[in-house]
Amino acid sequence: MMAKPGIIDFHTHAFPPEVAASAIPALEKEGNVKAYLDGTIEGLLKSMDGAGITSSVICSIATRVEQFGSILKWSELIGSERIIPFPSVHPADPDFEEHLYIVAQRGFKGIKLHPFYQDFYLAEKRMDSYYEVVQDLGLLLVMHTGHDIAFPREHRCGPAQVLQVLDRFPHLKLITTHLGAWDQWEDVEKLLEKIEEDDDVQNVSYYAAIAISPKI
């Protein structure tokens, strides 16, 4: 008998223990929220066990160009059947093309980007060469979309920008987080309606889209 597929939590964060000890308090202060876990792999696994989660995708964010190597090394160390790491290549990295190839060659399925923490706008033209390489490599691109609780309300990565990117890169495997755009969900619903009508826009994923649009 074929085993039933497990549940994958596709958007989690964790850090090496020495980083988690300082990163979690800093993130709590920036976002004015209390973290539920301690930011470690061990804490995540315990939470997964309690919730019946089979595997989790850990989305790392390179906030500086020089963090590529350390994030890649840690991602290789933590990968397992239960932990699926997605490294990060900073958009300002002068060697982003080479580093994206390394990510793909090492067997990782995708990467994570965050427009606020990495200081870019989702649809700005300077990102086109980056998206082109990601698209050509067939990597999944997990993108923070919508506002962010730790930053002022700036329209860096909303639903309109998602459509602009997909119009230019229709085969980009783009995964937009936080139900398509955090705290811009009315705009997301309009975007979902457009996706339903447009056969060319296929490779965009919205977490729990059914909760937003009963048509999906």
TAGIJO-V802146 format. One record per pair of residues at least 4 apart in sequence whose C-alpha atoms are under 7 Angstrom apart, sorted by the first residue. I is the first residue (numbers start at 0). J is the second residue. Records with the same first field share a line. If there is no record, write none. Layout:
I=J, J
//
This chain:
5=53
6=52, 53, 54
7=52, 53, 54, 55
8=52, 54, 55, 56
9=55, 56
10=56, 57, 58
11=55, 56, 57, 58
12=57, 58, 59
13=38, 39, 40, 57
14=18, 19, 38, 39
15=19, 39
16=20, 39
18=22
19=23, 38, 39
21=25
22=26
23=27, 37, 38
24=28
25=29
26=30
27=31, 32, 33, 34
29=149
30=148, 149
36=42
37=42
38=42
39=43
40=44
41=45
42=46
43=47
44=48
45=49
46=50
47=51, 52
48=52
53=81
54=80, 81, 82
55=81, 82, 83
56=82, 83, 84, 85
57=83, 84, 85
58=84, 85, 86, 111
59=85, 86, 87, 111
60=87, 111, 112, 113
61=66, 67, 87, 88, 89
62=89, 116, 117
63=89
64=89, 91, 92
66=70
67=71, 87, 88
68=72
69=73
70=74, 86
71=75, 86
72=76
73=77
74=78, 84, 86
77=82
78=82, 83, 84
79=83
85=107, 109, 110, 111
86=110, 111
87=110, 111, 112
88=95, 98, 99
89=117
90=95
94=98
95=99
96=100, 132
97=101
98=102
99=103
100=104
101=105
102=106, 107
103=107, 108, 136
108=138, 139
109=138, 139, 140
110=139, 140, 141
111=140, 141, 142
112=141, 142, 143
113=117, 142, 143
114=118, 119, 120, 121, 143, 155, 156
115=119
120=155, 156
121=155, 156, 160
122=160, 163, 164
126=130
127=131
128=132
129=133
130=134
131=135
132=136
133=137, 138
134=138, 170, 171, 172
138=172
139=172, 173
140=172, 173, 174
141=173, 174, 175
142=174, 175, 176
143=175, 176
144=156, 157, 175, 176, 177, 179, 180, 181
145=156, 157, 180, 181, 182, 183
146=152, 153, 180, 181, 182
156=160
157=161, 180
158=162, 180, 186, 187, 190
159=163
160=164
161=165
162=166
163=167
164=168
165=169, 171, 200
169=199, 200
170=202
171=202
172=202, 203
173=202, 203, 204
174=203, 204, 205
175=179, 204, 205
176=180, 205, 206
177=181, 206
178=205, 206, 207, 208
179=187, 205, 206
180=184, 187
183=187
184=188
185=189
186=190
187=191
188=192, 211, 212
189=193
190=194
191=195
192=196
193=197
194=200
208=212, 215
209=213, 215
//
